[in-house]
Amino acid sequence: MNKVNDLPDTLSVFPLSNFIFFPNTSAPLNIFEPRYIQMIDESVKSNRMIGMIQPKGKSNSQKPELFKVGCLGKISSFNETEDGRYVIVLKGITRFNKLEEIDNGKLFREFKINYKGFENDIINKEQDINFSDLNIIFNNLKSIFEKQGYLINWNELEKQSLDQTINTLSMASPFSKEEKQMLLEAKDLDFRKKKLEQIIKLYASDNFSNKTLQ
């Protein structure tokens, strides 16, 4: 298990809109832009760690403003394709706070970071799932997913721990980037579950249209 003191205080970041992930979850990524190819090259040669963080503005900007909180991940799988892309799997370690950007002269961006407020992220403490607590989430979210053409293996979700289930649903749900960021920044699992329920109720009551929870 990683300790906060063993984690980097400088981090290269991959801004990706409408994408969040959490500690103790995994995310596959297809890397093809030259700047992120360079970032992965350097990461693989060092600690294999990068940060995922959402841009606030348009993601096609070269230097979009970023949200304050992202998630540190470690590359657990790395493959190069015949056309020069990288296909990686990133394992979530802990959330982090973005501090100041470093002028590194590289194609990709680096930031000074800290982990204040997220010290418990690296404690692998699973909670047994209680589906009576998730009835509202499951019933409404199934309808939202079906309306928007999303496919989820609900039987597999039922085999996960409570934190894995809540986090997987937060990652996969078709919410706005602001709503996903709210879920990422939730202080603990119970608060994230409550926010997830609020967002789902809003979507369900609004006939599944995209109305961001403020």
C-alpha positions in Angstrom: 0.0 0.0 0.0 1.2 3.5 -0.9 1.7 6.1 1.8 1.1 9.7 1.2 4.8 10.5 1.9 5.9 8.1 -0.8 3.7 9.8 -3.5 5.0 12.4 -5.9 4.4 16.1 -5.3 5.0 16.9 -9.0 2.7 15.3 -11.5 2.1 15.2 -15.2 -1.6 15.4 -16.0 -3.9 14.1 -18.7 -7.0 16.5 -19.0 -10.0 14.5 -20.2 -13.5 16.0 -20.2 -16.4 14.0 -18.7 -14.0 11.4 -17.3 -13.3 10.7 -13.7 -11.9 7.7 -11.8 -11.4 6.8 -8.2 -8.9 5.1 -5.9 -9.1 1.3 -6.2 -10.7 1.5 -9.7 -9.1 0.8 -13.0 -9.6 2.7 -16.3 -8.4 1.7 -19.9 -7.0 4.6 -21.9 -6.2 4.8 -25.6 -3.3 7.3 -26.0 -2.6 8.7 -29.5 -1.8 12.5 -29.2 1.9 13.2 -29.5 2.0 15.2 -26.2 0.4 12.3 -24.3 2.6 9.7 -26.0 5.5 11.8 -24.7 4.0 11.9 -21.2 3.5 8.1 -21.1 7.0 7.6 -22.4 8.4 9.6 -19.5 6.1 8.1 -16.9 6.9 4.5 -17.9 10.6 5.3 -17.4 10.1 6.7 -13.9 7.3 6.0 -11.4 4.6 5.0 -13.9 2.2 7.6 -12.3 0.1 10.3 -14.0 -2.9 12.4 -13.0 -6.3 12.4 -14.6 -8.2 15.7 -14.3 -11.1 17.3 -16.0 -10.8 20.6 -18.0 -13.3 23.3 -17.1 -13.4 24.8 -20.5 -13.3 23.3 -24.0 -11.1 20.2 -24.0 -9.8 21.0 -27.5 -7.9 24.1 -26.1 -4.2 23.6 -25.8 -4.2 24.9 -22.2 -7.7 24.7 -20.8 -8.4 25.7 -17.2 -8.5 22.6 -15.1 -10.6 21.7 -12.1 -8.8 21.7 -8.8 -9.2 18.0 -7.9 -8.0 15.0 -10.0 -7.0 11.4 -9.3 -3.5 10.0 -9.3 -3.2 6.7 -11.2 -0.4 4.2 -11.8 0.0 2.5 -15.1 -0.6 -1.2 -14.4 -0.7 -2.4 -18.1 1.1 -0.9 -21.1 0.9 -2.0 -24.8 2.0 -0.3 -28.0 -0.1 -0.8 -31.1 1.3 -1.2 -34.7 0.1 2.3 -35.5 2.1 3.9 -32.6 -0.7 4.3 -30.1 -0.4 3.3 -26.5 -3.2 1.3 -24.8 -2.8 1.5 -21.0 -4.7 0.5 -17.9 -4.5 3.1 -15.1 -5.1 2.0 -11.5 -6.5 4.7 -9.2 -4.4 5.5 -6.1 -5.6 8.7 -4.5 -7.2 12.0 -5.3 -5.0 15.1 -5.3 -5.3 18.9 -5.3 -3.8 20.8 -8.2 -1.6 23.7 -7.0 0.6 25.5 -9.5 1.6 24.7 -13.0 5.3 24.0 -13.8 6.8 25.6 -16.9 8.5 22.4 -18.1 9.1 23.2 -21.8 7.4 19.9 -22.7 4.4 19.1 -24.8 2.3 18.0 -21.8 1.5 19.8 -18.6 2.9 19.3 -15.1 1.7 20.6 -11.8 2.7 20.9 -8.2 0.1 18.9 -6.2 -0.8 17.8 -2.7 -3.1 15.2 -1.1 -4.6 17.4 1.7 -8.0 16.1 2.6 -7.6 12.8 0.8 -5.3 10.9 3.2 -7.9 8.2 3.6 -8.0 7.4 -0.1 -5.1 5.0 0.1 -6.6 3.0 2.9 -8.1 0.0 1.2 -11.2 -0.4 3.4 -14.0 -2.0 1.5 -17.6 -1.8 2.7 -20.0 -4.7 2.2 -22.7 -3.8 -0.3 -26.3 -3.3 1.0 -28.6 -3.2 -1.9 -31.5 -1.9 0.2 -29.4 1.3 0.3 -29.0 1.4 -3.4 -32.6 0.8 -4.6 -33.3 4.4 -5.5 -30.0 4.6 -7.4 -30.4 1.3 -9.3 -34.0 1.7 -10.2 -33.7 5.2 -11.6 -30.3 4.8 -13.1 -31.3 1.7 -15.0 -34.0 3.8 -16.7 -31.6 6.6 -17.5 -29.1 4.2 -19.0 -31.7 2.5 -21.1 -33.1 5.9 -22.4 -29.6 7.0 -23.4 -28.5 3.7 -24.8 -25.9 2.9 -22.2 -25.2 -0.7 -21.3 -24.2 -1.8 -17.8 -23.7 -5.3 -16.5 -25.8 -5.0 -13.4 -25.1 -8.6 -12.3 -21.4 -7.8 -12.1 -22.1 -4.7 -10.1 -23.9 -6.7 -7.5 -20.7 -8.7 -6.9 -18.7 -5.6 -6.0 -18.1 -3.9 -2.7 -20.2 -0.8 -1.9 -17.4 1.6 -2.7 -16.6 -0.1 -6.0 -20.3 0.0 -7.0 -20.9 3.7 -6.2 -17.6 4.7 -7.9 -18.3 2.6 -11.0 -21.7 4.1 -11.4 -20.3 7.6 -10.8 -17.7 7.0 -13.5 -20.0 5.4 -16.1 -23.1 7.6 -15.7 -24.0 10.0 -18.5 -23.8 13.1 -16.4 -22.3 16.6 -17.0 -18.6 17.1 -16.2 -19.6 19.5 -13.4 -21.8 16.7 -11.9 -19.0 14.2 -12.3 -16.6 16.6 -10.6 -19.0 17.0 -7.7 -19.0 13.2 -7.2 -15.2 13.0 -7.5 -14.7 15.7 -4.8 -17.2 14.2 -2.4 -15.5 13.9 1.0 -16.5 10.3 1.6 -18.5 7.4 0.1 -21.7 8.2 2.0 -21.7 11.8 0.8 -20.9 10.6 -2.8 -23.9 8.2 -2.6 -26.2 11.1 -1.5 -25.0 13.3 -4.3 -25.4 10.5 -6.8 -29.0 10.0 -5.6 -29.7 13.8 -6.0 -28.4 13.9 -9.5 -30.3 10.8 -10.6 -33.5 12.2 -9.1 -33.0 15.4 -11.0 -32.5 13.6 -14.3 -35.5 11.3 -13.7 -37.8 14.2 -12.8 -36.7 16.2 -15.8 -37.6 13.3 -18.2 -33.9 12.3 -18.5 -32.7 15.6 -20.0 -29.3 17.0 -19.0 -29.9 19.6 -16.2 -26.8 20.1 -14.1 -27.2 19.9 -10.3 -25.7 23.0 -8.8 
